[in-house]
Amino acid sequence: MPTWEYASVITANDAESERAGVSVKLPGGASERQQGDTSTVLNQLGGEGWELVSYHSSGAGTWGFEQFWLKRQKDS
């Protein structure tokens, strides 16, 4: 039976200041800020074998928030 490991990608965007950030949390690691936009980060993870399994978006006022959950099969 396959075993999976999970990662999350979180983006936060402020429309007023036009600031945006993308952070990635991999298994066993801390959340780390990434260079590039959301598409670039997700494509890099896809190239490492990660698959998108869930997405959530919300916002309040000028802030927007997105969270992506990814999985990949863990080596035995």
PDB file with one MODEL, atoms N, CA, C and O in Angstrom:
MODEL        1
ATOM      1  N   MET A   1       0.843  -1.173   0.000  1.00  0.00           N
ATOM      2  CA  MET A   1       0.000   0.000   0.000  1.00  0.00           C
ATOM      3  C   MET A   1       0.897   1.249   0.000  1.00  0.00           C
ATOM      4  O   MET A   1       1.829   1.339   0.799  1.00  0.00           O
ATOM      5  N   PRO A   2       0.620   2.209  -0.891  1.00  0.00           N
ATOM      6  CA  PRO A   2       1.489   3.392  -0.955  1.00  0.00           C
ATOM      7  C   PRO A   2       1.373   4.282   0.279  1.00  0.00           C
ATOM      8  O   PRO A   2       0.313   4.381   0.897  1.00  0.00           O
ATOM      9  N   THR A   3       2.465   4.912   0.614  1.00  0.00           N
ATOM     10  CA  THR A   3       2.501   5.902   1.687  1.00  0.00           C
ATOM     11  C   THR A   3       2.750   7.260   1.037  1.00  0.00           C
ATOM     12  O   THR A   3       3.568   7.386   0.125  1.00  0.00           O
ATOM     13  N   TRP A   4       2.030   8.274   1.523  1.00  0.00           N
ATOM     14  CA  TRP A   4       2.131   9.609   0.930  1.00  0.00           C
ATOM     15  C   TRP A   4       2.726  10.598   1.918  1.00  0.00           C
ATOM     16  O   TRP A   4       2.559  10.460   3.130  1.00  0.00           O
ATOM     17  N   GLU A   5       3.419  11.593   1.391  1.00  0.00           N
ATOM     18  CA  GLU A   5       3.846  12.732   2.191  1.00  0.00           C
ATOM     19  C   GLU A   5       3.160  13.969   1.614  1.00  0.00           C
ATOM     20  O   GLU A   5       2.850  14.021   0.424  1.00  0.00           O
ATOM     21  N   TYR A   6       2.928  14.958   2.471  1.00  0.00           N
ATOM     22  CA  TYR A   6       2.144  16.130   2.083  1.00  0.00           C
ATOM     23  C   TYR A   6       2.931  17.417   2.295  1.00  0.00           C
ATOM     24  O   TYR A   6       3.753  17.521   3.205  1.00  0.00           O
ATOM     25  N   ALA A   7       2.661  18.386   1.441  1.00  0.00           N
ATOM     26  CA  ALA A   7       3.273  19.713   1.529  1.00  0.00           C
ATOM     27  C   ALA A   7       2.183  20.749   1.333  1.00  0.00           C
ATOM     28  O   ALA A   7       1.128  20.447   0.776  1.00  0.00           O
ATOM     29  N   SER A   8       2.430  21.966   1.787  1.00  0.00           N
ATOM     30  CA  SER A   8       1.467  23.041   1.544  1.00  0.00           C
ATOM     31  C   SER A   8       2.180  24.257   0.962  1.00  0.00           C
ATOM     32  O   SER A   8       3.336  24.542   1.274  1.00  0.00           O
ATOM     33  N   VAL A   9       1.448  24.957   0.109  1.00  0.00           N
ATOM     34  CA  VAL A   9       1.900  26.222  -0.458  1.00  0.00           C
ATOM     35  C   VAL A   9       0.870  27.259  -0.044  1.00  0.00           C
ATOM     36  O   VAL A   9      -0.327  27.071  -0.263  1.00  0.00           O
ATOM     37  N   ILE A  10       1.329  28.347   0.550  1.00  0.00           N
ATOM     38  CA  ILE A  10       0.428  29.400   1.015  1.00  0.00           C
ATOM     39  C   ILE A  10       0.828  30.706   0.340  1.00  0.00           C
ATOM     40  O   ILE A  10       2.003  31.070   0.306  1.00  0.00           O
ATOM     41  N   THR A  11      -0.177  31.407  -0.199  1.00  0.00           N
ATOM     42  CA  THR A  11       0.072  32.733  -0.758  1.00  0.00           C
ATOM     43  C   THR A  11      -0.772  33.749  -0.009  1.00  0.00           C
ATOM     44  O   THR A  11      -1.889  33.453   0.414  1.00  0.00           O
ATOM     45  N   ALA A  12      -0.237  34.932   0.152  1.00  0.00           N
ATOM     46  CA  ALA A  12      -0.977  36.046   0.741  1.00  0.00           C
ATOM     47  C   ALA A  12      -0.708  37.268  -0.126  1.00  0.00           C
ATOM     48  O   ALA A  12       0.437  37.550  -0.479  1.00  0.00           O
ATOM     49  N   ASN A  13      -1.772  37.989  -0.467  1.00  0.00           N
ATOM     50  CA  ASN A  13      -1.657  39.145  -1.352  1.00  0.00           C
ATOM     51  C   ASN A  13      -2.371  40.341  -0.749  1.00  0.00           C
ATOM     52  O   ASN A  13      -3.504  40.226  -0.281  1.00  0.00           O
ATOM     53  N   ASP A  14      -1.712  41.480  -0.762  1.00  0.00           N
ATOM     54  CA  ASP A  14      -2.293  42.728  -0.271  1.00  0.00           C
ATOM     55  C   ASP A  14      -2.496  43.657  -1.462  1.00  0.00           C
ATOM     56  O   ASP A  14      -1.525  44.143  -2.042  1.00  0.00           O
ATOM     57  N   ALA A  15      -3.754  43.906  -1.831  1.00  0.00           N
ATOM     58  CA  ALA A  15      -4.069  44.715  -3.007  1.00  0.00           C
ATOM     59  C   ALA A  15      -3.634  46.166  -2.856  1.00  0.00           C
ATOM     60  O   ALA A  15      -3.238  46.791  -3.840  1.00  0.00           O
ATOM     61  N   GLU A  16      -3.699  46.711  -1.654  1.00  0.00           N
ATOM     62  CA  GLU A  16      -3.340  48.122  -1.461  1.00  0.00           C
ATOM     63  C   GLU A  16      -1.851  48.374  -1.676  1.00  0.00           C
ATOM     64  O   GLU A  16      -1.476  49.326  -2.360  1.00  0.00           O
ATOM     65  N   SER A  17      -1.018  47.545  -1.110  1.00  0.00           N
ATOM     66  CA  SER A  17       0.430  47.748  -1.239  1.00  0.00           C
ATOM     67  C   SER A  17       1.007  46.965  -2.409  1.00  0.00           C
ATOM     68  O   SER A  17       2.175  47.136  -2.757  1.00  0.00           O
ATOM     69  N   GLU A  18       0.197  46.112  -3.012  1.00  0.00           N
ATOM     70  CA  GLU A  18       0.613  45.230  -4.104  1.00  0.00           C
ATOM     71  C   GLU A  18       1.742  44.297  -3.678  1.00  0.00           C
ATOM     72  O   GLU A  18       2.573  43.901  -4.495  1.00  0.00           O
ATOM     73  N   ARG A  19       1.765  43.951  -2.389  1.00  0.00           N
ATOM     74  CA  ARG A  19       2.738  42.980  -1.881  1.00  0.00           C
ATOM     75  C   ARG A  19       2.136  41.588  -1.987  1.00  0.00           C
ATOM     76  O   ARG A  19       0.933  41.402  -1.800  1.00  0.00           O
ATOM     77  N   ALA A  20       2.969  40.629  -2.285  1.00  0.00           N
ATOM     78  CA  ALA A  20       2.526  39.242  -2.334  1.00  0.00           C
ATOM     79  C   ALA A  20       3.656  38.358  -1.828  1.00  0.00           C
ATOM     80  O   ALA A  20       4.831  38.706  -1.944  1.00  0.00           O
ATOM     81  N   GLY A  21       3.295  37.233  -1.277  1.00  0.00           N
ATOM     82  CA  GLY A  21       4.293  36.295  -0.805  1.00  0.00           C
ATOM     83  C   GLY A  21       3.834  34.874  -1.030  1.00  0.00           C
ATOM     84  O   GLY A  21       2.641  34.578  -0.954  1.00  0.00           O
ATOM     85  N   VAL A  22       4.779  33.993  -1.306  1.00  0.00           N
ATOM     86  CA  VAL A  22       4.503  32.570  -1.488  1.00  0.00           C
ATOM     87  C   VAL A  22       5.429  31.817  -0.545  1.00  0.00           C
ATOM     88  O   VAL A  22       6.645  32.005  -0.580  1.00  0.00           O
ATOM     89  N   SER A  23       4.855  30.964   0.296  1.00  0.00           N
ATOM     90  CA  SER A  23       5.640  30.147   1.225  1.00  0.00           C
ATOM     91  C   SER A  23       5.330  28.679   1.000  1.00  0.00           C
ATOM     92  O   SER A  23       4.208  28.317   0.647  1.00  0.00           O
ATOM     93  N   VAL A  24       6.332  27.839   1.209  1.00  0.00           N
ATOM     94  CA  VAL A  24       6.183  26.392   1.055  1.00  0.00           C
ATOM     95  C   VAL A  24       6.588  25.723   2.357  1.00  0.00           C
ATOM     96  O   VAL A  24       7.598  26.079   2.964  1.00  0.00           O
ATOM     97  N   LYS A  25       5.786  24.745   2.782  1.00  0.00           N
ATOM     98  CA  LYS A  25       6.118  23.909   3.946  1.00  0.00           C
ATOM     99  C   LYS A  25       6.194  22.474   3.468  1.00  0.00           C
ATOM    100  O   LYS A  25       5.184  21.882   3.089  1.00  0.00           O
ATOM    101  N   LEU A  26       7.400  21.916   3.487  1.00  0.00           N
ATOM    102  CA  LEU A  26       7.624  20.527   3.103  1.00  0.00           C
ATOM    103  C   LEU A  26       7.663  19.659   4.349  1.00  0.00           C
ATOM    104  O   LEU A  26       7.882  20.174   5.446  1.00  0.00           O
ATOM    105  N   PRO A  27       7.455  18.346   4.207  1.00  0.00           N
ATOM    106  CA  PRO A  27       7.467  17.461   5.373  1.00  0.00           C
ATOM    107  C   PRO A  27       8.769  17.584   6.165  1.00  0.00           C
ATOM    108  O   PRO A  27       9.862  17.535   5.601  1.00  0.00           O
ATOM    109  N   GLY A  28       8.630  17.744   7.469  1.00  0.00           N
ATOM    110  CA  GLY A  28       9.788  17.815   8.343  1.00  0.00           C
ATOM    111  C   GLY A  28      10.542  19.133   8.312  1.00  0.00           C
ATOM    112  O   GLY A  28      11.586  19.262   8.950  1.00  0.00           O
ATOM    113  N   GLY A  29      10.031  20.107   7.585  1.00  0.00           N
ATOM    114  CA  GLY A  29      10.734  21.387   7.476  1.00  0.00           C
ATOM    115  C   GLY A  29       9.886  22.548   7.949  1.00  0.00           C
ATOM    116  O   GLY A  29       8.702  22.396   8.250  1.00  0.00           O
ATOM    117  N   ALA A  30      10.506  23.698   8.008  1.00  0.00           N
ATOM    118  CA  ALA A  30       9.797  24.925   8.377  1.00  0.00           C
ATOM    119  C   ALA A  30       9.210  25.559   7.119  1.00  0.00           C
ATOM    120  O   ALA A  30       9.629  25.252   6.003  1.00  0.00           O
ATOM    121  N   SER A  31       8.248  26.434   7.308  1.00  0.00           N
ATOM    122  CA  SER A  31       7.677  27.185   6.194  1.00  0.00           C
ATOM    123  C   SER A  31       8.724  28.172   5.692  1.00  0.00           C
ATOM    124  O   SER A  31       9.295  28.931   6.474  1.00  0.00           O
ATOM    125  N   GLU A  32       8.977  28.159   4.378  1.00  0.00           N
ATOM    126  CA  GLU A  32      10.012  29.013   3.807  1.00  0.00           C
ATOM    127  C   GLU A  32       9.457  29.865   2.683  1.00  0.00           C
ATOM    128  O   GLU A  32       8.743  29.370   1.811  1.00  0.00           O
ATOM    129  N   ARG A  33       9.786  31.148   2.707  1.00  0.00           N
ATOM    130  CA  ARG A  33       9.367  32.080   1.657  1.00  0.00           C
ATOM    131  C   ARG A  33      10.090  31.722   0.360  1.00  0.00           C
ATOM    132  O   ARG A  33      11.278  31.401   0.375  1.00  0.00           O
ATOM    133  N   GLN A  34       9.372  31.778  -0.753  1.00  0.00           N
ATOM    134  CA  GLN A  34       9.921  31.392  -2.047  1.00  0.00           C
ATOM    135  C   GLN A  34      10.069  32.594  -2.970  1.00  0.00           C
ATOM    136  O   GLN A  34       9.367  33.594  -2.822  1.00  0.00           O
ATOM    137  N   GLN A  35      10.980  32.488  -3.914  1.00  0.00           N
ATOM    138  CA  GLN A  35      11.119  33.475  -4.979  1.00  0.00           C
ATOM    139  C   GLN A  35      10.164  33.083  -6.101  1.00  0.00           C
ATOM    140  O   GLN A  35       9.932  31.896  -6.332  1.00  0.00           O
ATOM    141  N   GLY A  36       9.617  34.061  -6.790  1.00  0.00           N
ATOM    142  CA  GLY A  36       8.737  33.774  -7.915  1.00  0.00           C
ATOM    143  C   GLY A  36       7.278  33.815  -7.515  1.00  0.00           C
ATOM    144  O   GLY A  36       6.940  33.977  -6.342  1.00  0.00           O
ATOM    145  N   ASP A  37       6.423  33.668  -8.505  1.00  0.00           N
ATOM    146  CA  ASP A  37       4.984  33.712  -8.256  1.00  0.00           C
ATOM    147  C   ASP A  37       4.442  32.316  -7.976  1.00  0.00           C
ATOM    148  O   ASP A  37       5.180  31.332  -8.001  1.00  0.00           O
ATOM    149  N   THR A  38       3.147  32.248  -7.710  1.00  0.00           N
ATOM    150  CA  THR A  38       2.511  30.978  -7.339  1.00  0.00           C
ATOM    151  C   THR A  38       2.702  29.920  -8.415  1.00  0.00           C
ATOM    152  O   THR A  38       3.050  28.781  -8.104  1.00  0.00           O
ATOM    153  N   SER A  39       2.478  30.280  -9.678  1.00  0.00           N
ATOM    154  CA  SER A  39       2.610  29.311 -10.775  1.00  0.00           C
ATOM    155  C   SER A  39       4.019  28.744 -10.855  1.00  0.00           C
ATOM    156  O   SER A  39       4.198  27.542 -11.050  1.00  0.00           O
ATOM    157  N   THR A  40       5.008  29.598 -10.706  1.00  0.00           N
ATOM    158  CA  THR A  40       6.397  29.151 -10.761  1.00  0.00           C
ATOM    159  C   THR A  40       6.691  28.153  -9.648  1.00  0.00           C
ATOM    160  O   THR A  40       7.307  27.113  -9.884  1.00  0.00           O
ATOM    161  N   VAL A  41       6.252  28.470  -8.438  1.00  0.00           N
ATOM    162  CA  VAL A  41       6.496  27.591  -7.291  1.00  0.00           C
ATOM    163  C   VAL A  41       5.777  26.257  -7.473  1.00  0.00           C
ATOM    164  O   VAL A  41       6.374  25.204  -7.245  1.00  0.00           O
ATOM    165  N   LEU A  42       4.501  26.280  -7.881  1.00  0.00           N
ATOM    166  CA  LEU A  42       3.756  25.036  -8.078  1.00  0.00           C
ATOM    167  C   LEU A  42       4.368  24.195  -9.196  1.00  0.00           C
ATOM    168  O   LEU A  42       4.427  22.971  -9.078  1.00  0.00           O
ATOM    169  N   ASN A  43       4.822  24.820 -10.270  1.00  0.00           N
ATOM    170  CA  ASN A  43       5.454  24.073 -11.359  1.00  0.00           C
ATOM    171  C   ASN A  43       6.773  23.451 -10.918  1.00  0.00           C
ATOM    172  O   ASN A  43       7.097  22.338 -11.333  1.00  0.00           O
ATOM    173  N   GLN A  44       7.538  24.154 -10.081  1.00  0.00           N
ATOM    174  CA  GLN A  44       8.784  23.578  -9.558  1.00  0.00           C
ATOM    175  C   GLN A  44       8.485  22.335  -8.721  1.00  0.00           C
ATOM    176  O   GLN A  44       9.157  21.312  -8.852  1.00  0.00           O
ATOM    177  N   LEU A  45       7.469  22.435  -7.861  1.00  0.00           N
ATOM    178  CA  LEU A  45       7.102  21.282  -7.030  1.00  0.00           C
ATOM    179  C   LEU A  45       6.586  20.133  -7.892  1.00  0.00           C
ATOM    180  O   LEU A  45       6.889  18.970  -7.623  1.00  0.00           O
ATOM    181  N   GLY A  46       5.812  20.451  -8.922  1.00  0.00           N
ATOM    182  CA  GLY A  46       5.337  19.417  -9.846  1.00  0.00           C
ATOM    183  C   GLY A  46       6.492  18.681 -10.503  1.00  0.00           C
ATOM    184  O   GLY A  46       6.424  17.470 -10.711  1.00  0.00           O
ATOM    185  N   GLY A  47       7.544  19.404 -10.827  1.00  0.00           N
ATOM    186  CA  GLY A  47       8.732  18.793 -11.411  1.00  0.00           C
ATOM    187  C   GLY A  47       9.460  17.870 -10.445  1.00  0.00           C
ATOM    188  O   GLY A  47      10.251  17.023 -10.859  1.00  0.00           O
ATOM    189  N   GLU A  48       9.185  18.040  -9.149  1.00  0.00           N
ATOM    190  CA  GLU A  48       9.783  17.182  -8.119  1.00  0.00           C
ATOM    191  C   GLU A  48       8.847  16.042  -7.724  1.00  0.00           C
ATOM    192  O   GLU A  48       9.107  15.334  -6.751  1.00  0.00           O
ATOM    193  N   GLY A  49       7.753  15.863  -8.478  1.00  0.00           N
ATOM    194  CA  GLY A  49       6.854  14.739  -8.231  1.00  0.00           C
ATOM    195  C   GLY A  49       5.643  15.042  -7.369  1.00  0.00           C
ATOM    196  O   GLY A  49       4.871  14.134  -7.062  1.00  0.00           O
ATOM    197  N   TRP A  50       5.452  16.305  -6.965  1.00  0.00           N
ATOM    198  CA  TRP A  50       4.303  16.667  -6.142  1.00  0.00           C
ATOM    199  C   TRP A  50       3.060  16.834  -7.008  1.00  0.00           C
ATOM    200  O   TRP A  50       3.139  17.370  -8.113  1.00  0.00           O
ATOM    201  N   GLU A  51       1.897  16.370  -6.503  1.00  0.00           N
ATOM    202  CA  GLU A  51       0.608  16.495  -7.186  1.00  0.00           C
ATOM    203  C   GLU A  51      -0.335  17.334  -6.340  1.00  0.00           C
ATOM    204  O   GLU A  51      -0.390  17.176  -5.120  1.00  0.00           O
ATOM    205  N   LEU A  52      -1.081  18.230  -6.988  1.00  0.00           N
ATOM    206  CA  LEU A  52      -2.062  19.054  -6.286  1.00  0.00           C
ATOM    207  C   LEU A  52      -3.257  18.199  -5.886  1.00  0.00           C
ATOM    208  O   LEU A  52      -3.819  17.489  -6.720  1.00  0.00           O
ATOM    209  N   VAL A  53      -3.653  18.262  -4.605  1.00  0.00           N
ATOM    210  CA  VAL A  53      -4.808  17.492  -4.140  1.00  0.00           C
ATOM    211  C   VAL A  53      -5.919  18.366  -3.576  1.00  0.00           C
ATOM    212  O   VAL A  53      -7.063  17.918  -3.495  1.00  0.00           O
ATOM    213  N   SER A  54      -5.614  19.609  -3.180  1.00  0.00           N
ATOM    214  CA  SER A  54      -6.646  20.459  -2.591  1.00  0.00           C
ATOM    215  C   SER A  54      -6.249  21.926  -2.729  1.00  0.00           C
ATOM    216  O   SER A  54      -5.067  22.268  -2.760  1.00  0.00           O
ATOM    217  N   TYR A  55      -7.269  22.783  -2.811  1.00  0.00           N
ATOM    218  CA  TYR A  55      -7.047  24.223  -2.956  1.00  0.00           C
ATOM    219  C   TYR A  55      -8.120  24.959  -2.173  1.00  0.00           C
ATOM    220  O   TYR A  55      -9.288  24.570  -2.199  1.00  0.00           O
ATOM    221  N   HIS A  56      -7.730  26.019  -1.477  1.00  0.00           N
ATOM    222  CA  HIS A  56      -8.685  26.847  -0.732  1.00  0.00           C
ATOM    223  C   HIS A  56      -8.313  28.310  -0.935  1.00  0.00           C
ATOM    224  O   HIS A  56      -7.137  28.672  -0.898  1.00  0.00           O
ATOM    225  N   SER A  57      -9.322  29.147  -1.149  1.00  0.00           N
ATOM    226  CA  SER A  57      -9.098  30.575  -1.341  1.00  0.00           C
ATOM    227  C   SER A  57     -10.059  31.359  -0.469  1.00  0.00           C
ATOM    228  O   SER A  57     -11.225  30.988  -0.330  1.00  0.00           O
ATOM    229  N   SER A  58      -9.577  32.436   0.116  1.00  0.00           N
ATOM    230  CA  SER A  58     -10.449  33.317   0.894  1.00  0.00           C
ATOM    231  C   SER A  58      -9.828  34.705   0.912  1.00  0.00           C
ATOM    232  O   SER A  58      -8.679  34.895   0.515  1.00  0.00           O
ATOM    233  N   GLY A  59     -10.600  35.660   1.374  1.00  0.00           N
ATOM    234  CA  GLY A  59     -10.083  37.014   1.451  1.00  0.00           C
ATOM    235  C   GLY A  59     -10.980  37.874   2.312  1.00  0.00           C
ATOM    236  O   GLY A  59     -12.151  37.561   2.525  1.00  0.00           O
ATOM    237  N   ALA A  60     -10.418  38.955   2.801  1.00  0.00           N
ATOM    238  CA  ALA A  60     -11.176  39.918   3.603  1.00  0.00           C
ATOM    239  C   ALA A  60     -10.569  41.288   3.351  1.00  0.00           C
ATOM    240  O   ALA A  60      -9.361  41.478   3.494  1.00  0.00           O
ATOM    241  N   GLY A  61     -11.401  42.229   2.980  1.00  0.00           N
ATOM    242  CA  GLY A  61     -10.886  43.564   2.704  1.00  0.00           C
ATOM    243  C   GLY A  61      -9.949  43.538   1.516  1.00  0.00           C
ATOM    244  O   GLY A  61     -10.319  43.081   0.435  1.00  0.00           O
ATOM    245  N   THR A  62      -8.738  44.029   1.713  1.00  0.00           N
ATOM    246  CA  THR A  62      -7.771  44.077   0.615  1.00  0.00           C
ATOM    247  C   THR A  62      -6.855  42.860   0.586  1.00  0.00           C
ATOM    248  O   THR A  62      -6.035  42.729  -0.322  1.00  0.00           O
ATOM    249  N   TRP A  63      -6.981  41.972   1.558  1.00  0.00           N
ATOM    250  CA  TRP A  63      -6.109  40.799   1.626  1.00  0.00           C
ATOM    251  C   TRP A  63      -6.736  39.599   0.934  1.00  0.00           C
ATOM    252  O   TRP A  63      -7.944  39.379   1.031  1.00  0.00           O
ATOM    253  N   GLY A  64      -5.926  38.836   0.245  1.00  0.00           N
ATOM    254  CA  GLY A  64      -6.341  37.569  -0.341  1.00  0.00           C
ATOM    255  C   GLY A  64      -5.411  36.475   0.151  1.00  0.00           C
ATOM    256  O   GLY A  64      -4.234  36.718   0.420  1.00  0.00           O
ATOM    257  N   PHE A  65      -5.943  35.276   0.266  1.00  0.00           N
ATOM    258  CA  PHE A  65      -5.196  34.157   0.827  1.00  0.00           C
ATOM    259  C   PHE A  65      -5.532  32.916   0.013  1.00  0.00           C
ATOM    260  O   PHE A  65      -6.702  32.665  -0.277  1.00  0.00           O
ATOM    261  N   GLU A  66      -4.523  32.140  -0.358  1.00  0.00           N
ATOM    262  CA  GLU A  66      -4.739  30.869  -1.044  1.00  0.00           C
ATOM    263  C   GLU A  66      -3.860  29.816  -0.385  1.00  0.00           C
ATOM    264  O   GLU A  66      -2.729  30.090   0.017  1.00  0.00           O
ATOM    265  N   GLN A  67      -4.403  28.603  -0.281  1.00  0.00           N
ATOM    266  CA  GLN A  67      -3.610  27.487   0.234  1.00  0.00           C
ATOM    267  C   GLN A  67      -3.780  26.299  -0.698  1.00  0.00           C
ATOM    268  O   GLN A  67      -4.896  25.932  -1.067  1.00  0.00           O
ATOM    269  N   PHE A  68      -2.659  25.709  -1.070  1.00  0.00           N
ATOM    270  CA  PHE A  68      -2.616  24.545  -1.942  1.00  0.00           C
ATOM    271  C   PHE A  68      -2.008  23.397  -1.144  1.00  0.00           C
ATOM    272  O   PHE A  68      -0.969  23.567  -0.506  1.00  0.00           O
ATOM    273  N   TRP A  69      -2.652  22.221  -1.176  1.00  0.00           N
ATOM    274  CA  TRP A  69      -2.088  21.025  -0.547  1.00  0.00           C
ATOM    275  C   TRP A  69      -1.632  20.094  -1.654  1.00  0.00           C
ATOM    276  O   TRP A  69      -2.352  19.871  -2.627  1.00  0.00           O
ATOM    277  N   LEU A  70      -0.430  19.552  -1.503  1.00  0.00           N
ATOM    278  CA  LEU A  70       0.144  18.656  -2.495  1.00  0.00           C
ATOM    279  C   LEU A  70       0.582  17.360  -1.831  1.00  0.00           C
ATOM    280  O   LEU A  70       0.824  17.315  -0.625  1.00  0.00           O
ATOM    281  N   LYS A  71       0.681  16.306  -2.636  1.00  0.00           N
ATOM    282  CA  LYS A  71       1.171  15.030  -2.106  1.00  0.00           C
ATOM    283  C   LYS A  71       2.112  14.395  -3.120  1.00  0.00           C
ATOM    284  O   LYS A  71       2.065  14.698  -4.312  1.00  0.00           O
ATOM    285  N   ARG A  72       2.960  13.514  -2.623  1.00  0.00           N
ATOM    286  CA  ARG A  72       3.767  12.655  -3.486  1.00  0.00           C
ATOM    287  C   ARG A  72       4.018  11.355  -2.747  1.00  0.00           C
ATOM    288  O   ARG A  72       4.015  11.302  -1.517  1.00  0.00           O
ATOM    289  N   GLN A  73       4.234  10.312  -3.527  1.00  0.00           N
ATOM    290  CA  GLN A  73       4.454   9.006  -2.921  1.00  0.00           C
ATOM    291  C   GLN A  73       5.812   8.997  -2.232  1.00  0.00           C
ATOM    292  O   GLN A  73       6.828   9.413  -2.788  1.00  0.00           O
ATOM    293  N   LYS A  74       5.784   8.507  -1.001  1.00  0.00           N
ATOM    294  CA  LYS A  74       6.998   8.445  -0.184  1.00  0.00           C
ATOM    295  C   LYS A  74       7.779   7.194  -0.558  1.00  0.00           C
ATOM    296  O   LYS A  74       7.206   6.120  -0.748  1.00  0.00           O
ATOM    297  N   ASP A  75       9.097   7.349  -0.663  1.00  0.00           N
ATOM    298  CA  ASP A  75       9.950   6.193  -0.942  1.00  0.00           C
ATOM    299  C   ASP A  75       9.886   5.222   0.221  1.00  0.00           C
ATOM    300  O   ASP A  75       9.865   5.628   1.383  1.00  0.00           O
ATOM    301  N   SER A  76       9.855   3.942  -0.098  1.00  0.00           N
ATOM    302  CA  SER A  76       9.787   2.911   0.955  1.00  0.00           C
ATOM    303  C   SER A  76      11.108   2.728   1.643  1.00  0.00           C
ATOM    304  O   SER A  76      11.223   1.903   2.549  1.00  0.00           O
TER     305      SER A  76
ENDMDL
END
